[in-house]
Structures are given as structure tokens and as C-alpha cells.
Amino acid sequence: MNGPLLSRREGAVLVLLNNNPAARNALSPAFYVALTQALAEAQADPQVGAIVLTGVDGMFCSGGDLRQLSRRRALTLPERRAHLEGLHNLIRTIRDCAKPVIAAVEGAAAGAGLSIALACDMLVSARNAVFSVAYVKVGLTPDGGATAFLAEFVSRQVLTELCLSGDRFTGERLHALGAVNRLAEPGDALAQALALAAGVAGGPLRAMAGIKSLCRSAPQATLEEQLEREAQFMVQAQGDDEAAEGIAAFLEKRSADFVALRTKSGPPTL
């Protein structure tokens, strides 16, 4: 199939696949645009409860296309910056998506591919998947938020080692460092990611959007700042139909039906 991005539905889960197998799913401006648009459409679709991002042919993403990057040497600094914004806008879209986004990594996630995987809310990795902050190997510096995301769970010393060496590390090491939610046997990452996504896809979308926002701000906020944000979200949630349904279901000893509420209001926002 043609196009830089493929999609399919698995119940309430939208699966988005990086589709550039001839270049080991290297990134392109067309991919940035397609994925950014797909995430926006998924956020507005009340039938989508969660999103899984992966790649075709057992490869998540080999990073930026070096042939394209080499041609940017002839561009002005503002022109190079304009090209980079496609990636950075995509990273912002992943992080700002109000619905859970889960990466399923097989093969490799290198360079900006690693940034995209880490930008997701949760990450499922094959044990033997290879990760790398590979920029130093070709005389470049990290982009796509790689240093920001890695700094959320490793020390400055480990971050510096990963970035200065450009060495490869496995899904098992990334799991030990705290960035991988679930380790899968080779070939099983997508199945485990789908199971994880299905477990949250039927949840209260507006409450989950608030939870995502709180989790994102927690590492940088002071306690007082986070207490204030938690208070704002809690008092808002208490008046929402989702809370009414959830509390009633608990008291009546039945399963809450949050899906039925989704068409009664607009899409969730962070």
C-alpha cells in the first residue's frame, strides 16, 4: 500500500503504521504531516479511545533520512529551521493529544524515531529492539525532544553517555531505565500494545485527558504547582457526566459505561 502512513481500526483502538519499508521506515516531511493530521482526526473521533503507533515490516523507525538532511547544508538557517519544525510540530501533537498514544517498537527506534517513541504516553518494546540517540555518529545534535524525554528518567551522566556515544541499547535496557512499560518477545510488541490500548480505550476520555496533563506536568512542577493543577482538574471532573456515571456504577456494583457518554459532548482536550 502507498502513502507514508497506514491506519486500521482494532475496535476502539486506532493503529497507525509508519510506512517507508524501503528506507527502514525513515522519516519524511510527508510522514510528519500525515501523522499530525491522523492524530488530530483521532482526537475528534468519539469512537477512538486509544491510539497505537508502530511501523510496517517489523521496524519502528530508523530516524531521519540522511539523504534529505545532507541537502539541507545548502539552505539558510531559517530554511533549515522551517524543515525541522515539521518534526517538532509532530512531537507536540503526540504529547498534546488528549487520548492515550502507545508506541509499539520492533526492530529499531533511532534518532528522531526514538524521540517519537518516547513522546508517546506509554511504550511497549520487543526485548531485542534497538534504540539509539544516533546523532553524534553523523556529526549532528539531537532533536525531536530526545534529550528532554530521556532526562525524565535517567541521570545527567547517563543522558550524556547515551548522547555522546550514540551507542545502541536494547529494549531490555530501556525497560530497566524506566522508559518501557512492557517488554515483549520479538514480534509480539504490537499485540501487547493493542492489549494495553484496549484496556484504556473504554475509559472516561475527559478524565483521562486530565490525567495525561497532570502526568506530563508532574516531573517539572513544584509540589504547590502540582497541587493547584490537581485541584483545578478535580473540581472540574466532579461536575462532569463521566464522574456521575463512574460513581453511580461503583455504588450500583456494575461496570461504568463511559463510551455511551462520548457523543454527548465535544472531544477531550488537555
Buried (B, 14 or more C-beta within 10 A) or exposed (E): EEEBBBBEEBBBBBBBBBBBEEBBBBBBEEBBBBBBEBBBEBBEBBEBBBBBBBBBBBBBBBBBBBEEBEEEEEEEEEEEEEBBEBBBEBBBBBBBBBBBBBBBBBBBBBBBBBBBBBBBBBBBBBBBBBBBBBBBEEEBEBBBBBBBBBBBBBEEEEBEEBBEEBBEBBBBEBBEBEBBBBBBEEEBBBEBBBEBBBEBBBBBBBBBBBBBBBEBBBEEBEEEEBEEBBEEBEEEBEEBBBBEBBEEBEEEEEEBEBBEBBEEEEBBEB
